Amino acid sequence: MKIVDAANLDDRRSKRTGPQLDLGTTSRLNQNTLEETRRLWQPKYRGKLSERETVEISSNLCLFFTILAEWEEARVALEQRGENQRGREDAGA
């Protein structure tokens, strides 16, 4: 499994269309978010999570949910196109 580096998230976001999620870098990530991430994930690690690791975890989760949202938007758009197509076929019948 590849871990997305926080510095590379801008590349991923620049290829997206629609609203942009501003994850930022370490300095921009909400300190409360980082503390909560560390509290949640620390028990699953043998050593102490570094700040960089915590930022990567937070960034990866944000990116994951961003992609899920993109998939949902695409699914809804496909459903709407299908309904519009069926409506035109019914009107022409």
Secondary structure per residue as TSV (DSSP state, phi and psi in degrees):
chain	resnum	aa	ss	phi	psi
A	1	M	-	360.0	127.1
A	2	K	-	-85.6	133.7
A	3	I	-	-94.3	129.7
A	4	V	-	-79.6	124.4
A	5	D	-	-74.6	135.9
A	6	A	G	-56.4	-33.1
A	7	A	G	-68.8	-23.9
A	8	N	G	-90.9	-2.8
A	9	L	H	-65.3	-31.3
A	10	D	H	-61.1	-37.2
A	11	D	H	-62.0	-45.0
A	12	R	H	-63.7	-44.7
A	13	R	H	-68.5	-33.3
A	14	S	H	-66.5	-21.6
A	15	K	T	-87.6	-8.2
A	16	R	-	-83.4	153.7
A	17	T	-	-109.6	163.0
A	18	G	S	85.8	-165.1
A	19	P	S	-60.8	139.8
A	20	Q	-	-99.6	136.3
A	21	L	-	-91.5	120.6
A	22	D	-	-90.5	93.9
A	23	L	-	-82.8	-33.4
A	24	G	-	68.2	-162.8
A	25	T	-	-112.1	-170.7
A	26	T	T	-51.3	-44.2
A	27	S	T	-67.6	-25.3
A	28	R	T	-92.8	-22.7
A	29	L	S	-64.8	137.4
A	30	N	-	-60.3	127.6
A	31	Q	H	-60.2	-35.8
A	32	N	H	-63.8	-38.0
A	33	T	H	-63.1	-44.0
A	34	L	H	-65.5	-41.5
A	35	E	H	-64.4	-41.8
A	36	E	H	-65.9	-40.2
A	37	T	H	-61.7	-46.5
A	38	R	H	-62.3	-43.8
A	39	R	H	-61.7	-40.6
A	40	L	H	-73.3	-42.5
A	41	W	H	-93.3	-20.9
A	42	Q	G	-55.1	-42.5
A	43	P	G	-61.4	-19.0
A	44	K	G	-88.9	-4.0
A	45	Y	S	-112.8	147.1
A	46	R	S	-74.2	-44.5
A	47	G	S	-98.4	-178.3
A	48	K	-	-76.8	132.0
A	49	L	-	-67.0	129.2
A	50	S	-	-78.5	167.6
A	51	E	H	-62.9	-40.4
A	52	R	H	-61.0	-44.4
A	53	E	H	-63.1	-39.6
A	54	T	H	-65.0	-41.8
A	55	V	H	-63.5	-42.9
A	56	E	H	-61.5	-43.2
A	57	I	H	-61.5	-48.7
A	58	S	H	-60.8	-44.7
A	59	S	H	-64.4	-42.8
A	60	N	H	-62.4	-41.4
A	61	L	H	-64.8	-42.9
A	62	C	H	-61.9	-43.6
A	63	L	H	-64.4	-42.0
A	64	F	H	-57.1	-48.9
A	65	F	H	-71.5	-27.6
A	66	T	H	-65.0	-43.5
A	67	I	H	-65.3	-41.8
A	68	L	H	-58.7	-41.6
A	69	A	H	-64.2	-39.5
A	70	E	H	-62.2	-43.1
A	71	W	H	-62.4	-41.6
A	72	E	H	-64.4	-42.6
A	73	E	H	-60.4	-41.9
A	74	A	H	-66.2	-39.9
A	75	R	H	-63.0	-45.0
A	76	V	H	-63.5	-42.1
A	77	A	H	-62.1	-41.5
A	78	L	H	-64.3	-42.2
A	79	E	H	-62.0	-43.4
A	80	Q	H	-64.6	-40.8
A	81	R	H	-62.9	-39.7
A	82	G	H	-64.5	-40.9
A	83	E	H	-67.6	-40.0
A	84	N	H	-63.6	-41.4
A	85	Q	H	-64.0	-43.7
A	86	R	H	-64.0	-37.5
A	87	G	H	-63.2	-40.9
A	88	R	H	-68.0	-38.2
A	89	E	H	-66.4	-39.9
A	90	D	H	-65.9	-38.0
A	91	A	H	-69.8	-31.3
A	92	G	H	-83.8	-10.1
A	93	A	-	-78.2	360.0
